[in-house]
Amino acid sequence: MRTAPIQQPGTQRTERHAPPNRPARTAPLAGLGQVPWAEIQDSTGSAAAIPLLLNSVAWGNPGTAQAALDDLRKRICQYGFVVEQATAATVPFLWELAQLPQVTCRAQIIQLLRNIADARQWESTAAVYPKLLNHRENPVVWERKARQAVRARRSALRHLLAEEDAEIAQATTELARTLGE
């Protein structure tokens, strides 16, 4: 005699569907695993630590979030104007964090986005030393991709400009100005 298989609790995945007329929501920073962080470089070498830093910004208390953002800033936009290979890959996550109400350092994230959008250190250096463009790892390309990544998500500006927090609204106004919006 055959018996029906017994389902073990917790082994079946339950699907949750969004109610009609509502888009399905994804968890914050869901795409972090899709970026080959260990294969790209930040100012310290491997960018493998960036996902941990982004998660600390997203979920940490104010002190933890600010410390993680400060470390992230040094890794992807050193001195406020020197971008790295990992910068462009990090920018979409910064935009996402800037829009999450639970993130405690949103204004500083927006300021970092403005710094990245304004970065022209490598282009300026290449104008004087064109041999820089002949290097296998071309930082001018990193800089351009980083600026493009900031511009690609600028549709979020309208939402951020409507924020009641004066510091966020001011940082967003400065970013919009930098982007020519």
C-alpha positions as CSV (number, residue, x, y, z in Angstrom):
1,M,0.0,0.0,0.0
2,R,1.3,3.4,-0.9
3,T,1.2,6.3,1.4
4,A,1.1,10.0,0.5
5,P,4.4,11.9,1.2
6,I,4.3,13.8,4.4
7,Q,5.2,17.5,4.1
8,Q,7.7,18.6,6.6
9,P,7.0,22.0,8.2
10,G,9.2,24.8,6.9
11,T,10.4,22.9,3.8
12,Q,7.8,24.3,1.5
13,R,8.2,27.8,0.2
14,T,5.1,29.9,0.4
15,E,4.6,32.4,-2.3
16,R,3.3,35.8,-1.4
17,H,1.7,37.8,-4.1
18,A,1.1,41.5,-4.0
19,P,-2.5,42.5,-3.9
20,P,-3.9,43.6,-7.2
21,N,-3.0,47.1,-8.4
22,R,0.1,47.2,-6.0
23,P,3.6,46.5,-7.2
24,A,5.4,43.7,-5.5
25,R,8.0,45.1,-3.0
26,T,11.5,43.8,-2.8
27,A,13.6,43.7,0.3
28,P,16.0,46.6,0.6
29,L,19.4,45.9,-1.0
30,A,18.1,42.7,-2.6
31,G,20.5,43.0,-5.5
32,L,23.7,43.1,-3.5
33,G,24.5,39.5,-4.3
34,Q,24.3,40.1,-8.0
35,V,27.4,42.3,-8.0
36,P,30.8,40.5,-8.2
37,W,32.2,42.7,-5.3
38,A,35.3,40.5,-4.8
39,E,36.3,41.0,-8.4
40,I,36.2,44.8,-8.5
41,Q,38.3,47.3,-6.6
42,D,37.7,50.1,-4.1
43,S,40.4,52.4,-2.6
44,T,41.5,49.6,-0.3
45,G,41.8,46.8,-2.8
46,S,38.9,44.3,-3.1
47,A,35.4,45.7,-2.8
48,A,34.2,42.6,-1.0
49,A,33.4,44.7,2.2
50,I,31.0,47.0,0.4
51,P,27.8,44.8,0.9
52,L,28.5,44.6,4.7
53,L,28.9,48.4,4.8
54,L,25.7,49.0,2.8
55,N,23.8,46.7,5.1
56,S,25.2,48.5,8.2
57,V,24.1,51.8,6.7
58,A,20.6,50.3,6.1
59,W,20.0,48.6,9.4
60,G,22.5,50.0,11.9
61,N,21.8,52.4,14.7
62,P,22.8,56.0,14.0
63,G,26.4,55.6,15.2
64,T,26.9,52.3,13.3
65,A,25.3,53.6,10.1
66,Q,27.3,56.8,10.1
67,A,30.6,54.9,10.7
68,A,29.8,52.5,7.9
69,L,28.9,55.4,5.5
70,D,32.2,57.1,6.4
71,D,34.1,53.9,5.6
72,L,32.1,53.5,2.4
73,R,32.8,57.1,1.4
74,K,36.6,56.5,1.8
75,R,36.3,53.3,-0.3
76,I,34.3,54.7,-3.3
77,C,34.8,58.5,-3.3
78,Q,38.0,59.2,-1.4
79,Y,38.5,62.8,-0.4
80,G,35.1,63.6,-1.8
81,F,36.3,63.6,-5.5
82,V,38.3,60.4,-6.3
83,V,36.1,57.6,-7.5
84,E,37.1,54.0,-7.8
85,Q,36.1,51.0,-9.9
86,A,33.4,49.9,-7.4
87,T,31.8,53.3,-7.3
88,A,29.3,52.8,-10.2
89,A,28.2,49.5,-8.8
90,T,27.6,51.0,-5.4
91,V,25.5,54.0,-6.6
92,P,22.2,52.3,-7.2
93,F,22.3,51.0,-3.6
94,L,23.1,54.5,-2.3
95,W,20.0,55.8,-4.2
96,E,17.9,53.1,-2.6
97,L,19.2,53.8,0.9
98,A,18.6,57.6,0.4
99,Q,14.9,56.8,0.0
100,L,14.4,54.4,2.9
101,P,12.9,56.2,5.9
102,Q,14.6,53.9,8.5
103,V,18.1,55.0,7.3
104,T,19.5,57.5,9.7
105,C,22.1,59.2,7.5
106,R,20.1,59.9,4.4
107,A,21.2,63.4,3.9
108,Q,24.9,62.3,4.0
109,I,24.1,59.6,1.4
110,I,22.7,62.3,-0.9
111,Q,25.8,64.4,-0.3
112,L,27.9,61.4,-1.3
113,L,25.9,61.0,-4.5
114,R,26.5,64.7,-5.2
115,N,30.2,64.3,-4.7
116,I,30.2,61.3,-7.1
117,A,28.1,63.2,-9.7
118,D,30.6,66.1,-9.4
119,A,33.8,64.0,-9.6
120,R,36.2,64.9,-12.4
121,Q,39.6,64.2,-10.8
122,W,40.6,61.5,-13.2
123,E,39.4,63.4,-16.3
124,S,41.3,66.5,-15.2
125,T,44.4,64.5,-14.6
126,A,44.1,62.8,-18.0
127,A,43.8,66.1,-19.7
128,V,47.3,67.0,-18.4
129,Y,48.7,63.4,-18.6
130,P,46.9,61.7,-21.5
131,K,49.0,58.5,-21.0
132,L,46.6,57.8,-18.1
133,L,44.1,56.8,-20.7
134,N,46.4,54.0,-21.9
135,H,46.3,52.1,-18.6
136,R,44.5,48.7,-18.6
137,E,42.5,49.9,-15.6
138,N,41.2,53.2,-16.8
139,P,40.0,55.4,-13.9
140,V,38.5,58.0,-16.3
141,V,36.1,55.3,-17.4
142,W,35.3,54.5,-13.8
143,E,34.6,58.2,-13.1
144,R,32.3,58.5,-16.2
145,K,30.4,55.3,-15.3
146,A,29.9,56.5,-11.7
147,R,28.5,59.8,-12.9
148,Q,26.2,58.0,-15.3
149,A,25.0,55.8,-12.5
150,V,24.0,58.8,-10.4
151,R,22.2,60.4,-13.4
152,A,20.4,57.1,-14.2
153,R,18.5,57.2,-10.9
154,R,17.7,61.0,-10.8
155,S,14.0,60.3,-11.1
156,A,14.1,59.8,-7.3
157,L,14.9,63.5,-6.8
158,R,11.2,64.5,-6.9
159,H,10.4,62.1,-4.0
160,L,13.4,63.3,-2.0
161,L,12.7,67.0,-2.6
162,A,9.3,66.4,-1.1
163,E,10.8,65.2,2.2
164,E,9.9,67.2,5.3
165,D,13.4,66.9,6.7
166,A,15.2,70.1,5.9
167,E,18.6,68.5,5.8
168,I,17.5,65.9,3.3
169,A,15.7,68.6,1.2
170,Q,18.8,70.8,1.2
171,A,21.1,68.0,0.2
172,T,18.7,66.9,-2.6
173,T,18.5,70.5,-3.9
174,E,22.3,70.6,-4.1
175,L,22.3,67.2,-5.9
176,A,19.7,68.4,-8.3
177,R,21.7,71.5,-9.0
178,T,24.8,69.4,-9.7
179,L,22.8,67.2,-12.0
180,G,21.4,70.3,-13.8
181,E,17.8,69.4,-12.8
